[in-house]
C-alpha cells in the first residue's frame, strides 16, 4: 500500500498503526480467517480493558486528578449556568439571539 493511502479507502489514522507484515498476512487470509482474527482482537481488547480497570495505580491517579480538578469543574459549571440564565433572560424579553 502506498504511504499516502491513495489506493485504498482505509483511514490513515488506523493504517499508520499497522505493520506491513500484518496487512500482508490479513490480505492472504480467507474470509473465515479474517473473521477469526477479529474475534482474537476483540478478546484482546476485553483483556486490555479489564487490566486497565483493575490497575490500582491508574485508578489512584484518576482520583487525584478528579479531586484536583473539582474546583475548576465547579467554577466552569457555575459560569455556564450564569450564561444560560442570561440567555434565558434575554430570550424571555423577546431578544432574538440567532
Long-range contacts (C-beta under 8 A, 24 or more apart in sequence): none
